[in-house]
């Protein structure tokens, strides 16, 4: 799957041909959405899991 990256496009969410939306990784807000919605929760879950098992 190819990521949409067009810095001249001002939209953060870009419609797909399949009917969904993609993030425009040429827009800085898209990177913040990726970090806050995936990476931060994974770090929290891993940290809590390690704390419980330790």
Backbone as JSON Lines, residues from 0, in Angstrom:
{"i":0,"aa":"X","n":[0.84,-1.17,0.0],"ca":[0.0,0.0,0.0],"c":[0.89,1.24,0.0]}
{"i":1,"aa":"X","n":[0.67,2.11,-0.96],"ca":[1.45,3.33,-1.08],"c":[0.82,4.42,-0.23]}
{"i":2,"aa":"X","n":[1.65,5.13,0.54],"ca":[1.17,6.23,1.36],"c":[0.98,7.47,0.5]}
{"i":3,"aa":"X","n":[-0.08,8.22,0.79],"ca":[-0.34,9.46,0.08],"c":[0.53,10.55,0.69]}
{"i":4,"aa":"X","n":[1.34,11.2,-0.14],"ca":[2.26,12.22,0.33],"c":[2.3,13.34,-0.7]}
{"i":5,"aa":"X","n":[1.5,14.37,-0.48],"ca":[1.47,15.52,-1.37],"c":[1.48,16.79,-0.53]}
{"i":6,"aa":"X","n":[2.64,17.42,-0.36],"ca":[2.71,18.61,0.5],"c":[1.88,19.79,-0.03]}
{"i":7,"aa":"X","n":[1.59,19.83,-1.31],"ca":[0.8,20.94,-1.86],"c":[-0.68,20.79,-1.59]}
{"i":8,"aa":"X","n":[-1.12,19.56,-1.28],"ca":[-2.53,19.31,-0.95],"c":[-2.74,19.69,0.51]}
{"i":9,"aa":"X","n":[-3.66,20.62,0.78],"ca":[-3.87,21.13,2.13],"c":[-4.79,20.25,2.97]}
{"i":10,"aa":"X","n":[-5.36,19.22,2.39],"ca":[-6.25,18.33,3.14],"c":[-5.43,17.34,3.97]}
{"i":11,"aa":"X","n":[-5.9,17.05,5.17],"ca":[-5.25,16.03,6.01],"c":[-5.8,14.66,5.64]}
{"i":12,"aa":"X","n":[-7.13,14.55,5.47],"ca":[-7.77,13.3,5.07],"c":[-8.15,13.39,3.6]}
{"i":13,"aa":"X","n":[-7.66,12.44,2.81],"ca":[-7.88,12.44,1.37],"c":[-8.72,11.21,1.01]}
{"i":14,"aa":"X","n":[-9.81,11.38,0.24],"ca":[-10.65,10.24,-0.13],"c":[-9.9,9.23,-1.01]}
{"i":15,"aa":"X","n":[-10.19,7.94,-0.77],"ca":[-9.64,6.85,-1.58],"c":[-10.6,6.5,-2.7]}
{"i":16,"aa":"X","n":[-10.08,5.77,-3.68],"ca":[-10.95,5.24,-4.73],"c":[-11.85,4.14,-4.18]}
{"i":17,"aa":"X","n":[-11.39,3.44,-3.14],"ca":[-12.15,2.34,-2.55],"c":[-13.26,2.83,-1.62]}
{"i":18,"aa":"X","n":[-13.32,4.13,-1.35],"ca":[-14.39,4.67,-0.54],"c":[-13.98,5.12,0.85]}
{"i":19,"aa":"X","n":[-12.77,4.86,1.26],"ca":[-12.31,5.29,2.58],"c":[-11.53,6.59,2.49]}
{"i":20,"aa":"X","n":[-10.8,6.87,3.52],"ca":[-9.93,8.05,3.52],"c":[-8.52,7.64,3.93]}
{"i":21,"aa":"X","n":[-7.55,8.4,3.45],"ca":[-6.14,8.19,3.8],"c":[-5.59,9.46,4.41]}
{"i":22,"aa":"X","n":[-4.56,9.3,5.2],"ca":[-3.86,10.47,5.73],"c":[-2.89,10.99,4.67]}
{"i":23,"aa":"X","n":[-2.8,12.3,4.55],"ca":[-1.84,12.94,3.67],"c":[-0.57,13.18,4.47]}
{"i":24,"aa":"X","n":[0.43,12.32,4.29],"ca":[1.65,12.42,5.08],"c":[2.55,13.57,4.65]}
{"i":25,"aa":"X","n":[2.12,14.37,3.69],"ca":[2.8,15.6,3.36],"c":[2.37,16.73,4.29]}
{"i":26,"aa":"X","n":[1.35,16.49,5.09],"ca":[0.81,17.47,6.03],"c":[1.3,17.11,7.43]}
{"i":27,"aa":"X","n":[1.86,18.07,8.19],"ca":[2.42,17.73,9.51],"c":[1.39,17.2,10.52]}
{"i":28,"aa":"X","n":[0.15,17.61,10.4],"ca":[-0.88,17.13,11.33],"c":[-1.09,15.62,11.17]}
{"i":29,"aa":"X","n":[-0.92,15.11,9.97],"ca":[-1.07,13.66,9.75],"c":[-0.06,12.87,10.57]}
{"i":30,"aa":"X","n":[1.16,13.39,10.7],"ca":[2.17,12.7,11.5],"c":[1.79,12.72,12.98]}
{"i":31,"aa":"X","n":[1.23,13.84,13.46],"ca":[0.78,13.91,14.85],"c":[-0.37,12.94,15.1]}
{"i":32,"aa":"X","n":[-1.28,12.82,14.14],"ca":[-2.38,11.85,14.28],"c":[-1.82,10.45,14.37]}
{"i":33,"aa":"X","n":[-0.87,10.11,13.52],"ca":[-0.26,8.78,13.56],"c":[0.41,8.52,14.9]}
{"i":34,"aa":"X","n":[1.18,9.48,15.4],"ca":[1.9,9.3,16.67],"c":[0.92,9.17,17.83]}
{"i":35,"aa":"X","n":[-0.06,10.06,17.89],"ca":[-0.98,10.07,19.04],"c":[-1.98,8.91,19.03]}
{"i":36,"aa":"X","n":[-2.3,8.39,17.86],"ca":[-3.31,7.33,17.78],"c":[-2.72,5.92,17.75]}
{"i":37,"aa":"X","n":[-1.42,5.77,17.48],"ca":[-0.84,4.43,17.42],"c":[0.37,4.25,18.33]}
{"i":38,"aa":"X","n":[1.34,5.11,18.21],"ca":[2.59,4.91,18.91],"c":[2.45,5.14,20.42]}
{"i":39,"aa":"X","n":[1.79,6.2,20.83],"ca":[1.61,6.49,22.26],"c":[0.81,5.39,22.96]}
{"i":40,"aa":"X","n":[-0.33,4.94,22.4],"ca":[-1.05,3.84,23.07],"c":[-0.24,2.54,23.16]}
{"i":41,"aa":"X","n":[0.56,2.24,22.15],"ca":[1.39,1.02,22.2],"c":[2.42,1.14,23.32]}
{"i":42,"aa":"X","n":[3.02,2.29,23.49],"ca":[3.99,2.5,24.56],"c":[3.31,2.38,25.93]}
{"i":43,"aa":"X","n":[2.12,2.93,26.08],"ca":[1.39,2.84,27.34],"c":[1.04,1.4,27.67]}
{"i":44,"aa":"X","n":[0.51,0.67,26.7],"ca":[0.15,-0.73,26.93],"c":[1.38,-1.56,27.27]}
{"i":45,"aa":"X","n":[2.48,-1.34,26.56],"ca":[3.71,-2.09,26.85],"c":[4.22,-1.76,28.25]}
{"i":46,"aa":"X","n":[4.19,-0.49,28.62],"ca":[4.66,-0.1,29.95],"c":[3.82,-0.68,31.06]}
{"i":47,"aa":"X","n":[2.51,-0.67,30.91],"ca":[1.62,-1.24,31.93],"c":[1.81,-2.75,32.0]}
{"i":48,"aa":"X","n":[1.94,-3.39,30.86],"ca":[2.14,-4.84,30.83],"c":[3.44,-5.23,31.53]}
{"i":49,"aa":"X","n":[4.49,-4.51,31.27],"ca":[5.77,-4.79,31.93],"c":[5.67,-4.54,33.44]}
{"i":50,"aa":"X","n":[4.96,-3.48,33.83],"ca":[4.8,-3.17,35.25],"c":[3.99,-4.24,35.97]}
{"i":51,"aa":"X","n":[2.99,-4.78,35.32],"ca":[2.16,-5.81,35.95],"c":[2.92,-7.13,36.05]}
{"i":52,"aa":"X","n":[3.67,-7.46,35.04],"ca":[4.41,-8.73,35.04],"c":[5.66,-8.68,35.91]}
{"i":53,"aa":"X","n":[6.15,-7.52,36.21],"ca":[7.39,-7.41,36.99],"c":[7.15,-7.54,38.48]}
